[in-house]
Amino acid sequence: MRTTAEAVRALVGLASTENVDGFIETATMLVDEVQACDATASFAKLELIERWLAAHFARILHPHLSSKSLGGASASFSRGNVGMRLNQTPEGQQALMLDTSGCLNKKTSPHARVYWGGSRVEKVRQYE
């Protein structure tokens, strides 16, 4: 692991008692693949990508409180501009932006393989 629980908690605004180890482990696995894809990426860059990815996974389970009311006891939660996959949270979007090699986007984007008359045609399809 390159990042720390404290750094991830700070991005998401979680209490120091919140366990984020699982989010960091998942992010580490993906960033290991980014490192294999982009051998020139520095440790500092990989740590930032891992931190923002872990925050992305944490944000999915802990959305932002966007509004609250005391009189009627209501609350609203938001994840920001919702898209698919890493674009689902601002933290995931930041991780994608930090990975200038595009390796993370390639690893997390779905793709379909089409076979026609015995020859293989591969088409990559990205969702936003």
MIBANU-28139 format. One record per residue (C-alpha): residue number from 0; residue in one letter; x, y, z. Coordinates in Angstrom, 3 decimals. Each point is the difference from the previous one (the first is absolute). Layout:
BEGIN
<NUM; A; <X; Y; Z>> ...
***
This chain:
BEGIN
<0; M; <0.000; 0.000; 0.000>> <1; R; <1.223; 3.434; -0.917>> <2; T; <-2.548; 2.199; 1.786>> <3; T; <-1.198; 0.223; 3.587>> <4; A; <-3.377; -0.361; 1.646>> <5; E; <0.319; 3.521; 1.389>> <6; A; <0.507; 1.477; -3.474>> <7; V; <-3.057; -1.831; -1.371>> <8; R; <-2.175; 0.947; 2.972>> <9; A; <1.009; 3.652; -0.461>> <10; L; <-1.168; 0.010; -3.642>> <11; V; <-3.350; -1.540; 0.826>> <12; G; <-0.502; 1.789; 3.310>> <13; L; <-0.311; -3.153; 2.075>> <14; A; <0.603; -0.345; 3.717>> <15; S; <3.310; -1.460; 1.152>> <16; T; <-1.890; -3.083; 1.212>> <17; E; <-1.235; -0.911; -3.498>> <18; N; <1.784; -3.015; -1.474>> <19; V; <1.120; 0.696; -3.584>> <20; D; <2.484; -2.874; -0.368>> <21; G; <-2.183; -1.909; -2.463>> <22; F; <-0.302; 3.055; -2.232>> <23; I; <3.766; 0.471; 0.035>> <24; E; <0.635; -3.685; -0.804>> <25; T; <-2.313; 0.210; -3.004>> <26; A; <1.632; 3.222; -1.195>> <27; T; <3.473; -1.531; 0.456>> <28; M; <-0.918; -2.927; -2.245>> <29; L; <-1.059; 2.365; -2.795>> <30; V; <2.983; 2.314; 0.431>> <31; D; <2.346; -3.002; -0.146>> <32; E; <-1.441; -0.633; -3.462>> <33; V; <0.476; 3.667; -0.926>> <34; Q; <3.640; -0.249; 1.111>> <35; A; <0.497; -3.086; -2.200>> <36; C; <-1.543; 1.874; -2.916>> <37; D; <1.947; 3.247; 0.569>> <38; A; <3.484; -0.825; 1.278>> <39; T; <0.963; 3.684; -0.009>> <40; A; <-2.604; 1.037; 2.612>> <41; S; <1.615; 1.317; 3.186>> <42; F; <-0.824; -1.327; 3.465>> <43; A; <-1.499; 3.378; 0.903>> <44; K; <-2.329; -0.092; -3.004>> <45; L; <-1.034; -3.592; 0.705>> <46; E; <-0.688; 0.875; 3.645>> <47; L; <-2.295; 2.860; -1.038>> <48; I; <-1.892; -2.210; -2.438>> <49; E; <-0.351; -2.682; 2.684>> <50; R; <-1.185; 2.559; 2.587>> <51; W; <-2.663; 1.409; -2.301>> <52; L; <-1.092; -3.470; -1.108>> <53; A; <-0.381; -1.159; 3.609>> <54; A; <-1.984; 3.170; 0.703>> <55; H; <-2.202; -0.821; -3.016>> <56; F; <-0.834; -3.421; 1.443>> <57; A; <-0.646; 1.521; 3.435>> <58; R; <-2.218; 2.717; -1.524>> <59; I; <-2.287; -2.595; -1.548>> <60; L; <-0.857; -1.257; 3.486>> <61; H; <0.218; 3.421; 1.685>> <62; P; <-1.639; 2.627; -2.259>> <63; H; <0.208; 3.730; 0.836>> <64; L; <-2.714; 1.502; 2.156>> <65; S; <-1.267; 2.708; -2.343>> <66; S; <-2.833; 1.368; 2.142>> <67; K; <-1.684; -0.576; 3.336>> <68; S; <-3.008; 1.277; 1.865>> <69; L; <-0.765; -0.029; 3.687>> <70; G; <-3.727; 0.810; -0.050>> <71; G; <-1.092; -2.957; -2.093>> <72; A; <3.056; -2.155; 0.692>> <73; S; <1.051; -0.477; -3.632>> <74; A; <3.377; -0.350; -1.672>> <75; S; <1.232; -0.179; -3.599>> <76; F; <3.139; -1.705; -1.215>> <77; S; <1.924; 0.568; -3.201>> <78; R; <2.951; -1.532; -1.818>> <79; G; <0.436; 2.927; -2.384>> <80; N; <-0.319; -0.466; -3.755>> <81; V; <-0.959; -3.623; -0.261>> <82; G; <1.362; -1.962; -2.917>> <83; M; <1.105; -3.582; -0.322>> <84; R; <3.008; -1.770; 1.434>> <85; L; <2.709; 2.436; 1.125>> <86; N; <-2.037; 2.931; -1.306>> <87; Q; <-2.575; -0.840; 2.679>> <88; T; <1.735; 2.213; 2.567>> <89; P; <2.141; 3.140; -0.060>> <90; E; <2.748; -2.055; 1.658>> <91; G; <-0.049; -2.563; -2.816>> <92; Q; <0.094; 2.782; -2.573>> <93; Q; <3.051; 1.444; 1.771>> <94; A; <1.769; -3.384; -0.102>> <95; L; <-0.644; -0.220; -3.751>> <96; M; <1.328; 3.532; -0.496>> <97; L; <3.187; -0.742; 1.971>> <98; D; <0.757; -3.065; -2.150>> <99; T; <1.239; 1.851; -3.079>> <100; S; <1.077; -3.301; -1.593>> <101; G; <-3.632; -1.084; -0.332>> <102; C; <0.817; -3.445; 1.411>> <103; L; <-2.607; 0.246; 2.763>> <104; N; <-2.724; 0.888; -2.464>> <105; K; <0.971; -2.962; -2.196>> <106; K; <-0.080; -2.360; 2.990>> <107; T; <-3.400; 1.131; 1.232>> <108; S; <-1.868; 0.559; -3.277>> <109; P; <-2.177; -2.784; -1.323>> <110; H; <0.605; -1.315; -3.458>> <111; A; <-1.712; -2.419; -2.326>> <112; R; <1.504; -2.485; -2.420>> <113; V; <-1.820; -0.705; -3.235>> <114; Y; <0.746; -3.004; -2.218>> <115; W; <-1.039; 0.165; -3.621>> <116; G; <0.600; -2.780; -2.517>> <117; G; <2.794; -1.497; 2.060>> <118; S; <1.978; 3.235; 0.340>> <119; R; <0.167; 1.924; 3.224>> <120; V; <-0.861; 3.648; 0.146>> <121; E; <0.440; 1.729; 3.346>> <122; K; <-1.881; 3.117; 0.818>> <123; V; <0.591; 1.976; 3.145>> <124; R; <-3.019; 1.742; 1.330>> <125; Q; <0.205; 2.550; 2.774>> <126; Y; <-2.921; 1.067; 2.110>> <127; E; <-0.337; 3.444; 1.477>> 
***
